[in-house]
Amino acid sequence: MALDKMVFKEDEVERLQTKMRQVSQDTNRLYLQLRGQTNNWGGIPLGSSAGFRFDTSSDTYQ
């Protein structure tokens, strides 16, 4: 079975590397935003104002 090699032009490699760096930066930025939000998050509100009740005996929402 022959193995084919992928060959990219130099400018295409640079374009793809730049795109990968941008995606990585965007992902890191999103992660930091979400982490900051979860640090201040008190959890799912339980009670009459939430519109549902969590049955702790069966671990199901009702």
Secondary structure, DSSP 8 states (H G I E B T S, - for coil): ---------HHHHHHHHHHHHHHHHHHHHHHHHHHHHHHT------BGGGTB-EETTTTEE-
